[in-house]
Amino acid sequence: MQVLENGGIVAYPTETYYGLAVDPENIKAVAALYRLKCREPEKALSYLIPDEKTLFQHISAFPAAYKTLSAAFWPGPLTLIFYGTENCRLPFKSDDKSLAFRISSHPIAHKLCCLWGGAITASSANISGNPALSSAEEVKKQWGGKIDYVLDGGKTQGENPSTIVRCNDNGIEILRSGAVTEQEIRNVLPASYTICKSQ
């Protein structure tokens, strides 16, 4: 926890790939994360949270479809797009104030969130545009001493990223296909919901 408190970057395993955690309310730490990953500033970050109680501290609404999806797939590899409250202190997508959250099913990632007591960044532990990394060895090889601490949880699943979903006026939009399939989403939502994939 001291690394995060001091504005450092921690690599950790998730149920998909390794991620990079910083304190998202620390502006300098977030800027350091963007520089490290060579990430374009217009691309928003996603977050892991320990529980839904933490989620409600940051979002303005919890759509009914999300209640169904979170009950079915959280903890797990499903990222949901919400909209922040007026006083939300997490970095968000500036054009629509959207925020991406999930609760991880990986015991190390989840414990890290719980010990931190709030949201941590869930950016993948790779240079933007490069393949995601599925082991602590890969993380260390790519970054050397540029990451302050690596939590070694062994090799992760490393096949698919989390699925990213957004609720809109017409139903559900799958922004990124991943570990939770479109069919699995259809199986838990009422037939009246329209489900489409982002072009």
GROMACS elastic network, one bead per residue, 0.5 to 0.9 nm:
[ bonds ]
;  ai    aj funct       b0    kb
    1     4     6  0.53383   500
    1     5     6  0.61395   500
    1     6     6  0.85952   500
    1   112     6  0.81727   500
    1   115     6  0.74391   500
    1   116     6  0.65255   500
    2     6     6  0.59957   500
    2     7     6  0.86404   500
    2     8     6  0.84241   500
    3     6     6  0.51957   500
    3     7     6  0.64816   500
    3     9     6  0.69720   500
    3    10     6  0.72693   500
    3    22     6  0.86651   500
    3   148     6  0.70669   500
    3   149     6  0.74146   500
    4     7     6  0.51362   500
    4     8     6  0.50634   500
    4     9     6  0.65495   500
    4    10     6  0.72197   500
    4    21     6  0.77093   500
    4    22     6  0.57402   500
    4    23     6  0.57839   500
    4    29     6  0.85678   500
    4   116     6  0.84076   500
    5     8     6  0.72999   500
    5    22     6  0.86477   500
    5    23     6  0.71242   500
    5    26     6  0.88803   500
    6    23     6  0.89380   500
    6    29     6  0.86910   500
    7    22     6  0.67356   500
    7    23     6  0.66493   500
    7    26     6  0.67527   500
    7    27     6  0.89267   500
    7    28     6  0.71323   500
    7    30     6  0.84873   500
    7    32     6  0.88239   500
    8    21     6  0.84336   500
    8    22     6  0.63447   500
    8    23     6  0.81079   500
    8    29     6  0.64539   500
    8    32     6  0.85688   500
    8   147     6  0.77428   500
    8   148     6  0.58854   500
    8   149     6  0.81174   500
    9    20     6  0.65161   500
    9    21     6  0.57012   500
    9    22     6  0.51859   500
    9    23     6  0.84265   500
    9    29     6  0.74946   500
    9    32     6  0.83718   500
    9    33     6  0.72513   500
    9   146     6  0.86104   500
    9   147     6  0.56241   500
    9   148     6  0.53616   500
    9   149     6  0.67165   500
    9   150     6  0.87485   500
   10    19     6  0.82292   500
   10    20     6  0.55927   500
   10    21     6  0.50398   500
   10    22     6  0.66425   500
   10   147     6  0.64523   500
   10   148     6  0.59839   500
   10   150     6  0.57450   500
   10   151     6  0.73008   500
   11    18     6  0.65953   500
   11    19     6  0.55934   500
   11    21     6  0.62404   500
   11   124     6  0.89290   500
   11   125     6  0.66970   500
   11   136     6  0.80826   500
   11   139     6  0.76998   500
   11   147     6  0.71522   500
   11   148     6  0.81860   500
   11   149     6  0.62988   500
   11   151     6  0.59737   500
   11   152     6  0.83561   500
   12    17     6  0.87079   500
   12    18     6  0.54205   500
   12    19     6  0.53988   500
   12    20     6  0.63940   500
   12    21     6  0.74323   500
   12   108     6  0.73449   500
   12   109     6  0.63918   500
   12   112     6  0.85388   500
   12   125     6  0.83890   500
   12   136     6  0.80015   500
   12   149     6  0.87060   500
   12   150     6  0.61931   500
   12   152     6  0.68343   500
   12   153     6  0.73098   500
   13    16     6  0.78306   500
   13    17     6  0.61782   500
   13    19     6  0.62011   500
   13    20     6  0.88913   500
   13   106     6  0.72517   500
   13   107     6  0.88975   500
   13   108     6  0.67392   500
   13   109     6  0.61714   500
   13   134     6  0.77240   500
   13   135     6  0.76626   500
   13   136     6  0.79241   500
   13   151     6  0.70908   500
   13   152     6  0.71178   500
   13   153     6  0.57385   500
   13   154     6  0.77666   500
   13   155     6  0.80338   500
   13   156     6  0.65896   500
   14    17     6  0.54963   500
   14    18     6  0.56767   500
   14    19     6  0.67779   500
   14    77     6  0.87675   500
   14   104     6  0.66485   500
   14   105     6  0.74125   500
   14   106     6  0.51466   500
   14   107     6  0.81388   500
   14   108     6  0.74392   500
   14   109     6  0.56907   500
   14   110     6  0.84549   500
   14   134     6  0.89337   500
   14   153     6  0.86139   500
   14   156     6  0.68223   500
   14   157     6  0.84522   500
   15    18     6  0.83893   500
   15    76     6  0.71726   500
   15    77     6  0.67342   500
   15   104     6  0.68496   500
   15   105     6  0.61736   500
   15   106     6  0.50632   500
   15   107     6  0.87915   500
   15   109     6  0.84416   500
   15   156     6  0.62902   500
   15   157     6  0.62222   500
   15   158     6  0.80603   500
   15   161     6  0.88088   500
   15   162     6  0.85879   500
   16    19     6  0.89712   500
   16    77     6  0.69890   500
   16   106     6  0.87134   500
   16   134     6  0.76784   500
   16   156     6  0.61365   500
   16   157     6  0.53238   500
   16   158     6  0.52656   500
   16   159     6  0.69836   500
   16   160     6  0.63265   500
   16   161     6  0.55123   500
   16   162     6  0.66705   500
   16   179     6  0.78796   500
   17   124     6  0.69861   500
   17   125     6  0.78525   500
   17   132     6  0.65102   500
   17   133     6  0.58190   500
   17   135     6  0.77322   500
   17   155     6  0.84840   500
   17   156     6  0.57375   500
   17   157     6  0.67448   500
   17   158     6  0.52250   500
   17   159     6  0.82072   500
   17   160     6  0.82414   500
   17   161     6  0.70594   500
   18   122     6  0.88366   500
   18   123     6  0.86705   500
   18   124     6  0.60651   500
   18   125     6  0.55007   500
   18   126     6  0.84894   500
   18   132     6  0.75283   500
   18   133     6  0.58073   500
   18   134     6  0.56278   500
   18   135     6  0.68128   500
   18   136     6  0.76284   500
   18   139     6  0.78199   500
   18   155     6  0.89042   500
   18   156     6  0.73291   500
   18   158     6  0.85560   500
   19   109     6  0.88464   500
   19   121     6  0.80383   500
   19   122     6  0.54364   500
   19   123     6  0.53905   500
   19   126     6  0.82061   500
   19   132     6  0.89343   500
   19   133     6  0.84034   500
   20    33     6  0.80712   500
   20   120     6  0.86648   500
   20   121     6  0.65159   500
   20   122     6  0.58388   500
   20   123     6  0.53420   500
   20   124     6  0.59653   500
   20   125     6  0.52483   500
   20   126     6  0.86454   500
   20   147     6  0.87925   500
   21    24     6  0.83154   500
   21    33     6  0.85855   500
   21    47     6  0.87826   500
   21    48     6  0.89573   500
   21   120     6  0.55410   500
   21   122     6  0.60387   500
   21   123     6  0.72025   500
   22    25     6  0.86311   500
   22    26     6  0.78790   500
   22    29     6  0.61255   500
   22    30     6  0.66373   500
   22    33     6  0.74619   500
   22   120     6  0.59609   500
   22   121     6  0.56796   500
   22   122     6  0.86075   500
   23    26     6  0.54507   500
   23    27     6  0.84542   500
   23    29     6  0.66089   500
   23    30     6  0.72844   500
   23   116     6  0.89641   500
   23   119     6  0.76762   500
   23   120     6  0.57654   500
   23   121     6  0.70142   500
   24    27     6  0.71661   500
   24    29     6  0.73446   500
   24    30     6  0.60627   500
   24    47     6  0.84350   500
   24    89     6  0.82516   500
   24    90     6  0.58628   500
   24    91     6  0.68705   500
   24   119     6  0.71742   500
   24   120     6  0.60364   500
   24   121     6  0.61353   500
   25    28     6  0.89582   500
   25    29     6  0.82847   500
   25    30     6  0.78314   500
   25    89     6  0.61356   500
   25    90     6  0.56984   500
   25    91     6  0.74875   500
   26    29     6  0.53005   500
   26    30     6  0.62844   500
   26    31     6  0.86988   500
   27    30     6  0.52051   500
   27    31     6  0.61814   500
   27    32     6  0.86270   500
   27    91     6  0.85822   500
   28    31     6  0.50731   500
   28    32     6  0.61385   500
   28    33     6  0.86671   500
   29    32     6  0.50255   500
   29    33     6  0.62638   500
   29    34     6  0.87937   500
   30    33     6  0.50577   500
   30    34     6  0.63852   500
   30    35     6  0.87344   500
   30    91     6  0.84486   500
   30   121     6  0.86312   500
   31    34     6  0.51608   500
   31    35     6  0.62609   500
   31    36     6  0.86170   500
   31    41     6  0.89984   500
   32    35     6  0.50890   500
   32    36     6  0.60533   500
   32    37     6  0.86548   500
   33    36     6  0.50856   500
   33    37     6  0.62408   500
   33    38     6  0.84116   500
   33    39     6  0.82562   500
   33   123     6  0.87266   500
   34    37     6  0.53470   500
   34    38     6  0.58492   500
   34    39     6  0.50417   500
   34    40     6  0.73526   500
   34    41     6  0.71615   500
   35    38     6  0.50273   500
   35    39     6  0.66235   500
   35    40     6  0.88817   500
   36    39     6  0.77461   500
   36   127     6  0.74131   500
   36   143     6  0.89576   500
   36   146     6  0.78825   500
   36   147     6  0.87878   500
   37    40     6  0.88588   500
   37   124     6  0.89724   500
   37   125     6  0.79641   500
   37   126     6  0.64833   500
   37   128     6  0.55145   500
   38   127     6  0.62337   500
   38   128     6  0.59967   500
   39    42     6  0.85129   500
   39    43     6  0.71669   500
   39   127     6  0.75445   500
   39   128     6  0.55140   500
   39   129     6  0.86368   500
   40    43     6  0.56377   500
   40    44     6  0.87608   500
   40   128     6  0.83195   500
   41    44     6  0.74267   500
   42    93     6  0.73107   500
   42    94     6  0.79269   500
   43    93     6  0.72527   500
   44    91     6  0.74419   500
   44    92     6  0.60273   500
   44    93     6  0.52078   500
   44    94     6  0.83582   500
   44    98     6  0.85447   500
   44    99     6  0.78295   500
   44   100     6  0.84252   500
   45    91     6  0.73775   500
   45    92     6  0.72570   500
   45    93     6  0.81371   500
   45    99     6  0.77694   500
   45   100     6  0.72764   500
   45   121     6  0.67122   500
   45   122     6  0.71799   500
   45   123     6  0.62975   500
   46    79     6  0.81217   500
   46    92     6  0.88205   500
   46    99     6  0.67633   500
   46   101     6  0.59379   500
   46   102     6  0.81971   500
   46   120     6  0.85402   500
   46   121     6  0.59408   500
   46   122     6  0.53303   500
   46   123     6  0.62691   500
   47    79     6  0.87208   500
   47    99     6  0.79461   500
   47   100     6  0.60598   500
   47   102     6  0.65669   500
   47   103     6  0.85921   500
   47   119     6  0.60070   500
   47   120     6  0.54916   500
   47   123     6  0.76666   500
   48   100     6  0.86140   500
   48   101     6  0.57668   500
   48   102     6  0.52030   500
   48   103     6  0.55545   500
   48   104     6  0.66189   500
   48   109     6  0.81957   500
   48   110     6  0.81429   500
   48   113     6  0.69883   500
   48   118     6  0.84040   500
   48   119     6  0.55831   500
   48   120     6  0.54482   500
   48   121     6  0.62410   500
   48   122     6  0.57408   500
   49    52     6  0.75913   500
   49    54     6  0.64995   500
   49    55     6  0.68704   500
   49   101     6  0.69170   500
   49   102     6  0.63486   500
   49   103     6  0.53536   500
   49   104     6  0.76865   500
   49   110     6  0.78461   500
   49   113     6  0.59481   500
   49   114     6  0.79272   500
   49   117     6  0.83452   500
   49   118     6  0.59590   500
   49   120     6  0.66887   500
   49   121     6  0.89583   500
   50    53     6  0.83213   500
   50    54     6  0.68623   500
   50    55     6  0.85455   500
   50   102     6  0.87722   500
   50   103     6  0.60908   500
   50   104     6  0.78592   500
   50   110     6  0.61117   500
   50   111     6  0.78661   500
   50   112     6  0.83932   500
   50   113     6  0.50433   500
   50   114     6  0.51840   500
   50   115     6  0.87826   500
   50   116     6  0.87187   500
   50   117     6  0.71025   500
   50   118     6  0.65210   500
   50   119     6  0.72242   500
   51    54     6  0.56058   500
   51    55     6  0.67675   500
   51    75     6  0.88219   500
   51   102     6  0.89707   500
   51   103     6  0.66013   500
   51   113     6  0.88501   500
   51   114     6  0.82948   500
   51   118     6  0.85886   500
   52    56     6  0.63316   500
   52    57     6  0.88834   500
   52   103     6  0.82520   500
   53    56     6  0.53816   500
   53    57     6  0.69294   500
   54    57     6  0.53836   500
   54    58     6  0.73411   500
   54   117     6  0.82681   500
   54   118     6  0.61893   500
   54   119     6  0.73771   500
   55    58     6  0.56568   500
   55    59     6  0.64756   500
   55   101     6  0.77958   500
   55   118     6  0.87452   500
   55   119     6  0.82687   500
   56    59     6  0.54773   500
   56    60     6  0.77352   500
   56    61     6  0.82584   500
   56    62     6  0.82496   500
   57    60     6  0.86876   500
   57    85     6  0.81923   500
   57    88     6  0.79696   500
   58    82     6  0.89746   500
   58    83     6  0.82020   500
   58    84     6  0.55372   500
   58    85     6  0.57791   500
   58    86     6  0.89160   500
   58    87     6  0.81233   500
   58    88     6  0.54634   500
   58    89     6  0.78772   500
   58    90     6  0.77971   500
   58    99     6  0.87215   500
   59    62     6  0.74762   500
   59    82     6  0.63057   500
   59    83     6  0.54992   500
   59    85     6  0.51386   500
   59    86     6  0.89172   500
   59    88     6  0.76632   500
   59    98     6  0.89897   500
   59    99     6  0.80996   500
   60    82     6  0.77601   500
   60    83     6  0.58669   500
   60    84     6  0.54636   500
   60    86     6  0.80126   500
   61    82     6  0.73658   500
   61    83     6  0.70694   500
   61    84     6  0.83285   500
   61    85     6  0.85353   500
   62    65     6  0.83881   500
   62    66     6  0.65199   500
   62    67     6  0.70596   500
   62    82     6  0.75204   500
   62    83     6  0.89969   500
   63    66     6  0.53103   500
   63    67     6  0.66455   500
   63    82     6  0.87902   500
   63   167     6  0.74679   500
   64    67     6  0.51141   500
   64    68     6  0.66469   500
   64    69     6  0.88297   500
   65    68     6  0.52242   500
   65    69     6  0.62319   500
   65    70     6  0.85794   500
   65   167     6  0.74196   500
   65   171     6  0.83873   500
   65   172     6  0.80814   500
   65   189     6  0.70865   500
   65   190     6  0.88701   500
   65   193     6  0.86543   500
   66    70     6  0.57386   500
   66    71     6  0.81803   500
   66    80     6  0.74896   500
   66   167     6  0.76884   500
   67    70     6  0.53374   500
   67    71     6  0.60865   500
   67    72     6  0.86411   500
   68    71     6  0.52489   500
   68    72     6  0.63212   500
   68    73     6  0.87203   500
   68   188     6  0.71028   500
   68   189     6  0.69093   500
   69    72     6  0.51172   500
   69    73     6  0.59250   500
   69    74     6  0.76887   500
   69    78     6  0.84445   500
   69    80     6  0.88218   500
   69   185     6  0.73409   500
   69   188     6  0.71903   500
   69   189     6  0.75743   500
   70    73     6  0.52388   500
   70    75     6  0.77648   500
   70    76     6  0.88802   500
   70    78     6  0.81007   500
   70    80     6  0.84754   500
   70   102     6  0.86516   500
   70   103     6  0.88973   500
   71    74     6  0.60581   500
   71    75     6  0.85894   500
   72    75     6  0.86089   500
   72   185     6  0.88843   500
   72   188     6  0.72968   500
   73    76     6  0.54163   500
   73    77     6  0.72773   500
   73    78     6  0.64488   500
   73   180     6  0.80163   500
   74    77     6  0.75359   500
   74    78     6  0.71034   500
   74   102     6  0.72148   500
   74   103     6  0.58198   500
   74   104     6  0.72687   500
   74   105     6  0.73755   500
   75    78     6  0.82103   500
   75   102     6  0.74020   500
   75   104     6  0.50518   500
   75   106     6  0.83375   500
   75   110     6  0.88171   500
   76    79     6  0.85863   500
   76   102     6  0.73809   500
   76   103     6  0.62785   500
   76   104     6  0.51634   500
   76   106     6  0.79355   500
   76   162     6  0.81624   500
   76   179     6  0.89880   500
   76   180     6  0.85974   500
   77   102     6  0.72768   500
   77   103     6  0.79298   500
   77   104     6  0.67405   500
   77   105     6  0.75315   500
   77   161     6  0.73149   500
   77   163     6  0.63551   500
   77   164     6  0.87431   500
   77   178     6  0.79880   500
   77   179     6  0.61566   500
   77   180     6  0.65767   500
   78   101     6  0.84536   500
   78   102     6  0.61894   500
   78   103     6  0.81551   500
   78   104     6  0.87039   500
   78   161     6  0.89668   500
   78   162     6  0.52439   500
   78   164     6  0.61043   500
   78   165     6  0.75213   500
   78   178     6  0.82314   500
   78   179     6  0.76196   500
   78   180     6  0.64029   500
   79   100     6  0.61641   500
   79   101     6  0.53880   500
   79   103     6  0.82156   500
   79   162     6  0.62488   500
   79   163     6  0.58940   500
   79   165     6  0.62647   500
   79   166     6  0.87437   500
   80    99     6  0.81972   500
   80   100     6  0.55427   500
   80   101     6  0.54847   500
   80   102     6  0.64608   500
   80   163     6  0.84282   500
   80   164     6  0.59311   500
   80   165     6  0.51369   500
   80   166     6  0.60936   500
   80   167     6  0.82405   500
   81    98     6  0.64242   500
   81    99     6  0.55314   500
   81   101     6  0.65663   500
   81   164     6  0.74155   500
   81   165     6  0.62474   500
   81   166     6  0.50425   500
   81   167     6  0.73197   500
   82    97     6  0.85540   500
   82    98     6  0.55554   500
   82    99     6  0.51710   500
   82   100     6  0.62358   500
   82   101     6  0.76083   500
   82   166     6  0.75703   500
   82   167     6  0.82201   500
   83    92     6  0.86702   500
   83    96     6  0.76640   500
   83    97     6  0.57389   500
   83    99     6  0.57650   500
   83   100     6  0.86006   500
   84    87     6  0.79455   500
   84    88     6  0.57784   500
   84    89     6  0.88572   500
   84    90     6  0.83721   500
   84    92     6  0.76528   500
   84    97     6  0.58890   500
   84    98     6  0.61142   500
   84    99     6  0.64269   500
   85    88     6  0.50863   500
   85    89     6  0.88788   500
   85    97     6  0.85590   500
   86    89     6  0.89220   500
   88    91     6  0.82434   500
   88    92     6  0.87176   500
   89    92     6  0.86566   500
   90    99     6  0.82455   500
   90   119     6  0.85997   500
   91    94     6  0.84044   500
   91    97     6  0.86959   500
   91    99     6  0.80373   500
   92    95     6  0.87847   500
   92    96     6  0.82899   500
   92    97     6  0.53344   500
   92    98     6  0.56674   500
   92    99     6  0.54993   500
   92   100     6  0.85246   500
   93    96     6  0.60871   500
   93    97     6  0.50152   500
   93    98     6  0.52961   500
   93    99     6  0.68314   500
   94    97     6  0.52858   500
   94    98     6  0.76570   500
   95    98     6  0.81088   500
  100   164     6  0.81721   500
  101   119     6  0.86745   500
  101   122     6  0.86900   500
  102   122     6  0.89101   500
  102   162     6  0.89297   500
  103   109     6  0.89759   500
  103   110     6  0.72970   500
  103   113     6  0.89572   500
  104   107     6  0.78388   500
  104   109     6  0.63223   500
  104   110     6  0.56370   500
  104   113     6  0.89388   500
  105   108     6  0.87698   500
  105   109     6  0.76222   500
  105   110     6  0.66048   500
  106   109     6  0.54005   500
  106   110     6  0.59836   500
  106   111     6  0.84635   500
  107   110     6  0.51448   500
  107   111     6  0.59371   500
  107   112     6  0.84883   500
  108   111     6  0.51106   500
  108   112     6  0.60919   500
  108   113     6  0.86721   500
  108   151     6  0.80663   500
  108   153     6  0.70351   500
  109   112     6  0.51261   500
  109   113     6  0.63756   500
  109   114     6  0.87334   500
  110   113     6  0.51496   500
  110   114     6  0.62048   500
  110   115     6  0.86382   500
  111   115     6  0.60027   500
  111   116     6  0.83710   500
  112   115     6  0.52351   500
  112   116     6  0.60638   500
  112   117     6  0.84422   500
  112   120     6  0.86632   500
  113   116     6  0.50710   500
  113   117     6  0.59539   500
  113   118     6  0.61570   500
  113   119     6  0.66437   500
  113   120     6  0.66503   500
  114   118     6  0.70069   500
  115   118     6  0.82969   500
  116   119     6  0.77716   500
  116   120     6  0.79394   500
  122   125     6  0.87001   500
  123   126     6  0.84190   500
  124   127     6  0.83415   500
  124   128     6  0.83881   500
  124   132     6  0.64298   500
  124   133     6  0.77005   500
  125   128     6  0.88453   500
  125   132     6  0.66176   500
  125   133     6  0.63060   500
  125   134     6  0.88971   500
  125   139     6  0.68281   500
  126   129     6  0.79659   500
  126   130     6  0.62509   500
  126   131     6  0.68143   500
  126   132     6  0.55698   500
  126   133     6  0.64074   500
  126   139     6  0.76459   500
  126   142     6  0.78185   500
  126   143     6  0.85361   500
  127   130     6  0.55026   500
  127   131     6  0.80371   500
  127   132     6  0.83489   500
  127   142     6  0.87513   500
  128   131     6  0.83800   500
  128   132     6  0.89597   500
  129   132     6  0.87096   500
  132   158     6  0.78664   500
  132   161     6  0.86245   500
  133   136     6  0.80991   500
  133   138     6  0.60789   500
  133   139     6  0.64300   500
  133   156     6  0.86986   500
  133   158     6  0.73441   500
  134   137     6  0.85934   500
  134   138     6  0.69799   500
  134   139     6  0.79936   500
  134   154     6  0.83714   500
  134   155     6  0.55989   500
  134   156     6  0.51073   500
  134   157     6  0.70837   500
  134   158     6  0.51909   500
  134   159     6  0.88270   500
  135   138     6  0.52980   500
  135   139     6  0.64701   500
  135   140     6  0.88185   500
  135   152     6  0.76413   500
  135   153     6  0.77303   500
  135   154     6  0.59218   500
  135   156     6  0.63413   500
  135   158     6  0.86273   500
  136   140     6  0.61502   500
  136   141     6  0.85000   500
  136   150     6  0.68540   500
  136   151     6  0.73432   500
  136   152     6  0.53100   500
  136   153     6  0.72282   500
  136   154     6  0.66128   500
  136   155     6  0.73247   500
  137   140     6  0.51583   500
  137   141     6  0.60276   500
  137   142     6  0.85767   500
  137   152     6  0.83773   500
  137   154     6  0.87273   500
  137   155     6  0.89233   500
  138   141     6  0.50609   500
  138   142     6  0.61236   500
  138   143     6  0.85331   500
  139   142     6  0.53141   500
  139   143     6  0.60454   500
  139   144     6  0.78386   500
  139   147     6  0.88488   500
  139   150     6  0.79551   500
  140   143     6  0.53029   500
  140   144     6  0.50331   500
  140   145     6  0.75661   500
  140   146     6  0.88856   500
  140   147     6  0.81631   500
  140   150     6  0.77345   500
  141   144     6  0.56960   500
  143   146     6  0.54122   500
  143   147     6  0.64492   500
  144   147     6  0.71319   500
  145   148     6  0.68887   500
  145   149     6  0.87330   500
  147   150     6  0.71979   500
  152   155     6  0.85514   500
  153   156     6  0.76665   500
  155   158     6  0.78196   500
  156   159     6  0.86988   500
  157   160     6  0.78232   500
  158   161     6  0.75928   500
  159   178     6  0.87531   500
  159   179     6  0.78970   500
  160   163     6  0.83561   500
  160   177     6  0.83918   500
  160   178     6  0.51299   500
  160   179     6  0.51445   500
  160   180     6  0.88614   500
  161   164     6  0.89330   500
  161   176     6  0.85616   500
  161   177     6  0.79302   500
  161   178     6  0.50730   500
  161   179     6  0.59957   500
  162   176     6  0.79281   500
  162   177     6  0.76268   500
  162   178     6  0.51039   500
  162   179     6  0.54783   500
  162   180     6  0.70612   500
  163   174     6  0.74347   500
  163   175     6  0.76873   500
  163   176     6  0.54399   500
  163   179     6  0.58617   500
  163   180     6  0.56876   500
  163   181     6  0.75647   500
  164   173     6  0.86206   500
  164   174     6  0.59958   500
  164   175     6  0.53315   500
  164   177     6  0.67901   500
  164   178     6  0.75693   500
  164   180     6  0.89931   500
  165   172     6  0.68562   500
  165   173     6  0.57219   500
  165   175     6  0.55668   500
  165   176     6  0.71461   500
  165   177     6  0.86730   500
  166   171     6  0.86420   500
  166   172     6  0.59085   500
  166   173     6  0.51905   500
  166   174     6  0.64523   500
  166   175     6  0.69042   500
  167   170     6  0.80256   500
  167   171     6  0.59446   500
  167   173     6  0.62174   500
  167   174     6  0.88137   500
  168   171     6  0.53916   500
  168   172     6  0.60502   500
  168   173     6  0.70595   500
  169   172     6  0.83366   500
  170   173     6  0.86460   500
  170   193     6  0.77620   500
  170   194     6  0.63512   500
  170   195     6  0.83953   500
  171   192     6  0.86419   500
  171   193     6  0.52613   500
  171   195     6  0.59831   500
  171   196     6  0.80768   500
  172   193     6  0.70518   500
  172   194     6  0.60964   500
  172   196     6  0.64227   500
  172   197     6  0.84931   500
  173   194     6  0.82819   500
  173   195     6  0.57802   500
  173   197     6  0.54807   500
  173   198     6  0.63226   500
  174   177     6  0.65220   500
  174   182     6  0.78198   500
  174   195     6  0.73753   500
  174   196     6  0.61446   500
  174   198     6  0.58890   500
  175   196     6  0.88418   500
  175   197     6  0.61931   500
  175   199     6  0.82614   500
  176   197     6  0.77774   500
  176   198     6  0.74368   500
  177   180     6  0.75146   500
  177   181     6  0.68668   500
  177   182     6  0.75407   500
  177   197     6  0.81321   500
  178   181     6  0.64215   500
  178   182     6  0.87997   500
  180   183     6  0.83787   500
  180   184     6  0.64467   500
  180   185     6  0.72567   500
  181   184     6  0.51550   500
  181   185     6  0.64303   500
  181   186     6  0.87031   500
  182   185     6  0.51135   500
  182   186     6  0.62044   500
  182   187     6  0.86231   500
  182   195     6  0.81977   500
  182   196     6  0.89086   500
  182   197     6  0.88071   500
  183   187     6  0.60509   500
  183   188     6  0.89396   500
  184   187     6  0.50418   500
  184   188     6  0.67995   500
  185   188     6  0.56456   500
  185   189     6  0.64586   500
  185   195     6  0.86559   500
  186   189     6  0.53848   500
  186   190     6  0.76399   500
  186   191     6  0.75501   500
  186   193     6  0.83991   500
  186   195     6  0.75620   500
  187   190     6  0.80055   500
  187   191     6  0.85864   500
  188   191     6  0.89668   500
  189   192     6  0.81321   500
  189   193     6  0.67725   500
  190   193     6  0.58660   500
  191   194     6  0.78589   500
